[in-house]
């Protein structure tokens, strides 16, 4: 496949007819067969297409691991020196371990990718005259795509049709304001991209109106691709990713110290150099938590699958851990705490009387508005059947999140009227008169009238109504365009009051999140009176209120001091939402943000976990880490629990690697000081490590204690290090006890010593999972049956192997029967001691 791009020059300066001819396209687009052929030629519509790797190549890439390379070199050395048994065993162990890791992680990765594809951004494309939705990655040059407010522009293209088509292209050009796009040929042949009002570009977003575009460049041929290296910032590692890296570095340092120590000791005792080298390599393998990437990937992928069953689709796997760690959830009110079934209940004039005039003005504004249409517009249009056929639209000032209003300029042949609909505070501030009866004779909006109108607005808000103010202004017939400056000297007509009842199960969901120690903060554009009414209905205690106006008066330090005690942030703009989230993060909180609108994209990026819904606009879904298939806090509560369960299972493996596994390897290094032979042969260490890894593959499926998931969980390297230093030496203590019993009680030679300690070390190393996997009593916390099966199977293999014909290949001999009785006693005592120390440890190091 070759990524061929159109290099004939800027496509926005070419005549549209020429472009359509070159791409063999038209209003009906191209056919599906043409699209398939072009996809082969141009490749997927991605900035950086993932290289296609066969399964064999993915498997072979596992052998790039430095430790695996070292083992292969050791096997080659064994073959050269004639040690065929060591060569065969090391080779089998390497292939077995790599296969185990590859199969588990590959299956998990495939499952996670299927989930991500299920919420991939879809594009409305016309092919062969038939409209259909396809993934954005499947677009090709020549496709015709329909775009509406909230869509991400999926590729570079020319505008074919436009209706109040406003695009935010600050990402590419730095322009702070939306640009209106038109279907036109430019007059100049040297126009820059910033002058291309007839073209749209990948990565920008539609914030108003609608249009159709002809796709001209995709993927690596787009303008965004040319500058993506400078634009695309890799996000800082999550706490989970940083924690696993720190843990890996800790183990690496310990491994280096022990391996160097073993090499020096064996060189000092003049032991065979090949055997010493193989022992050191095997020791480093035994110390390395090589299953950690697999355990993390599989655990996160299984968590994603379980969350999918609960209607949560995970786009970025590490977000699962972050969701389990959140202690602050910022969310909008509409659709989360309320039903999002908004009804227009009242339309009243400034004197509080029912007014058809207010309904007519509101209807005309919503009817002719072509920008971002809100649920309030839908409620207005559904409320009454107003005849708008006598009116036609002249122009529009689209809704702005900072202005919080929308204006349309309309004409009925007798008069030209600017109709403004928006937030009451802003509309009243721009009004100088009000309709007290006859619209033709407005009354001055003096202090007393304004006070009375504000009181009526507050009364509606206290009763739970969401309120829009409706105003108008008569302009002359020469007024051909509507601009922001026209929104002045308005005549206030009245209020449109809406009801959006609280969700029936929202109170239960809020209590559930509180039980999980997640504090819900409401960030809304609504006023504080409406929001407080909803909170009272849901039994949500209001601890403090901050409004957008108050936030504007606070610098970052002052806001940092105020956010903790407030849980309602009302009349806030998108920029203010972002400031609030960043303030919580600076206070040390892990923050989740739930949003679904164009204005929510910055906050979704800033939060530790960005959460959106499947009905959200494209730009919100693209920015989110997770997609809820149900706009429901209860679903999110289940996701929080799943995140904590996922983290709990990863930590089980970490605790295993830092306790018995570390203890056993430390014992090998220490034993080499006084033993006249190696404590364990290299092939025996590799076999021990393979059986141990096999026993742990079921950890991602294990159950997690209900009490463990009650609290947010965070990565704590100090806690892990302390656990290793407290629990690890217990394993070494029992290893040295085993050394004493084998040498003094059984007068063991080298072969019996290796056999006895191999069995004991594996039994203790594997069975301790049933103690470590829970912070509570092992008898009260039931492990997953598969974990029981794999663990007992690994121990049984270690016990039986010395009794089989395979024993001689590993240097084993059958132990005396009484050894097994001592093995049971020592293993039971070891598990008991670990349990007692574990309880004392958690009392000392956790709350």
Secondary structure, DSSP 8 states (H G I E B T S, - for coil): -------SS-GGGS-HHHHHHHTT--TTBB-HHHHHHHHHHH--S-TT------HHHHHHHGGGSHHHHHHHHHHHHHHHTT-HHHHHHHHHHHHHHHHHHHHHHHHHHHHHHHHHHHT--EEEEEETTEEEEEEGGG--TT-EEEEETT-B--SEEEEEEEEEEEEE-HHHH--SS-EEE-S---S-SS--GGG-TTEE-TT-EEEEEEEEEEEEE-GGGSHHHHHHHHH-------HHHHHHHHHHHHHHHHHHHHHHHHHHHHHHTT--HHHHHHHHHHHHHHHS-TTHHHHHHHHHHHHHHHHHHTTEEESSTTHHHHHHH-SEEEE-STTTTB----EEEEEE-TTS-B-HHHHHHHHHHHHH--S---HHHHHHHHH-----TT-EEEEEEEEETTTTEEEEEEE-SS-EEEEEEE-HHHHHHTEEEE-SS-TTS-EE--HHHHHHHHHHHHHHHHTT-EEEEEEEEEE-TT-----GGGS-SEEEEEEEEEE--B-TTHHHHHHHHHHTT-EEEEE-SS-HHHHHHHHHHTT-----EEEHHHHHT--HHHHHHHTTT--EEES--HHHHHHHHHHHHHTT--EEEE--SGGGHHHHHHSSEEEEETTS-HHHHHH-SEEESS--HHHHHHHHHHHHHHHHHHHHHHHHHTTHHHHHHHHHHHHHHH-SS-SS-HHHHHHHHHHHHHHHTTGGG----TTGGGS-----HHHHHHHHHHHHHHHHHHHHHHHHIIIIIS---HHHHHHHHHHHHHHHHHHTHHHHT-SS-TTTS---HHHHHHHHHHHHHHHHHTTSTTHHHHT-----HHHHHHHHHHHHHHHHHHHHHHHHHHHHH--
